[in-house]
Amino acid sequence: MIKQLSVLSACLALPLGMARAESWRMGLELIDQWSLFTCTDIGSSTDRFWDFTLDGSRLNANGPDEVSWTATVSAEGAFKSNFTGYYQRNYQRHEYRFTAEMTGNVRTDPPWALLQNLDGMCWYKLVLQ
């Protein structure tokens, strides 16, 4: 009876210890060499960042202008997400739509990600803050 109890308690304790979410924040840096001349370097803006939370194999991302998405992370740490967002330019009454793709790896040290604005052909590298 004691052996059965110890095995059962070890099986219950293992998943609880593994269920730990990791979170981090990344800022944006324009990659000039890959981007069109019309792209702007928004990395200096303090409100332009992404918050990531990795919970098991699920990656949740929350970015500027209320953009958010969830992606599945591979065993090696790779992820890819396509999403649509809106941003405001000059006048707060006018919103502009954009489509983007983010790829990266959360298992590297440090984690890395690239963001491509598909409409504007702008590329950004995300860096830890």
C-alpha positions, 0 to 999 in steps of 0.5 A, a space after each residue: 500500500 505504501 509503494 502505491 501511494 508514493 508512486 501516485 504522489 510522484 505522478 501528481 507532483 511532476 505535472 504541477 512542477 512542469 506547469 510554469 509559464 515564462 514571460 518576457 518583453 521585447 522591443 522593435 528594431 527596424 532592419 534597414 537592409 531588408 525594408 523599403 525606404 518608406 519604413 520607419 524606425 519605431 524602436 525608439 518609441 517606448 510604447 512599441 513593445 511585445 509581451 510574450 508568455 510561454 505556457 507549455 507549448 502555447 505562446 501568447 503575444 500582446 503587442 502595440 495597438 491591442 494586437 494579440 495572438 496565440 501560437 503553438 510552439 514546436 518541441 525545438 521552440 520554433 513558432 510562426 503567426 500571421 495576424 492583422 492589426 490596426 494602428 493610428 497615424 497622425 489623427 486618432 480618428 483614422 485607423 490603418 489596417 496591416 497584416 504581419 507575420 512573426 517567426 522566431 524561437 523561444 528555446 534559444 538564449 535569448 529568445 528571438 523573433 522577426 516581424 514582417 509587416 506584409 503590407 508595408 514590406 517592413 522588417 523588424 527584429 525583436 530584442 529583449 528589454 
